[in-house]
Amino acid sequence: MTERPVTVEVGTNFLVGEDTHAAEKVCLDILNNKFKKGQIPELWDGHAAERIVEVLVDKVNGEFVNGE
């Protein structure tokens, strides 16, 4: 299970769980240039961190203004 299953579906991540042999195989495959070509997931724009910071700043500013 992962909180971002779309990254597994489009090939930017691999899900191996707690299986150390599966993790080792995936790592070795990647190091030997044997991996599926990934894509950027739909709706991902690379600006999530900026939006998160904006929400946090607005929340902090609101607390100072409202005295909460």
C-alpha positions as CSV (number, residue, x, y, z in Angstrom):
1,M,0.0,0.0,0.0
2,T,1.2,3.5,-0.7
3,E,-0.4,7.0,-0.3
4,R,0.6,7.7,-3.9
5,P,-0.6,4.7,-6.0
6,V,-0.6,6.7,-9.2
7,T,3.2,6.9,-9.0
8,V,3.4,3.1,-9.2
9,E,0.8,3.0,-12.0
10,V,2.7,5.4,-14.2
11,G,6.1,3.9,-13.4
12,T,7.9,6.5,-11.3
13,N,7.9,4.3,-8.2
14,F,8.0,0.6,-7.4
15,L,6.1,-1.0,-4.5
16,V,7.9,-3.9,-2.9
17,G,6.6,-3.8,0.6
18,E,8.8,-5.5,3.2
19,D,10.2,-8.1,0.7
20,T,13.9,-7.4,0.8
21,H,14.5,-9.7,-2.1
22,A,12.1,-7.8,-4.3
23,A,13.7,-4.5,-3.1
24,E,17.1,-5.8,-4.0
25,K,15.9,-6.9,-7.5
26,V,14.3,-3.6,-8.2
27,C,17.5,-1.7,-7.1
28,L,19.7,-3.9,-9.2
29,D,17.5,-3.6,-12.2
30,I,17.5,0.2,-11.9
31,L,21.3,0.3,-11.5
32,N,21.6,-1.9,-14.6
33,N,19.3,0.4,-16.6
34,K,16.4,-2.1,-16.7
35,F,13.3,-0.2,-15.6
36,K,10.0,0.9,-17.1
37,K,9.9,4.4,-18.4
38,G,7.9,6.6,-16.0
39,Q,5.6,9.5,-16.7
40,I,4.7,12.5,-14.7
41,P,1.3,11.7,-13.1
42,E,-1.7,13.6,-14.4
43,L,-2.4,16.8,-12.5
44,W,1.1,17.0,-11.0
45,D,2.6,20.4,-11.7
46,G,5.6,20.5,-9.4
47,H,4.2,23.3,-7.3
48,A,2.7,21.4,-4.3
49,A,5.3,22.7,-1.9
50,E,4.6,26.3,-2.8
51,R,0.9,25.8,-2.3
52,I,1.5,24.2,1.1
53,V,3.7,27.1,2.2
54,E,1.0,29.5,1.1
55,V,-1.6,27.7,3.2
56,L,0.7,27.6,6.2
57,V,1.6,31.3,6.0
58,D,-2.1,32.2,5.6
59,K,-2.9,30.1,8.7
60,V,-0.1,31.7,10.8
61,N,-1.0,35.2,9.6
62,G,-4.7,34.5,10.4
63,E,-3.8,33.4,14.0
64,F,-1.9,36.7,14.6
65,V,-4.7,38.8,13.2
66,N,-7.5,37.0,15.0
67,G,-5.6,36.5,18.2
68,E,-6.2,32.7,18.2
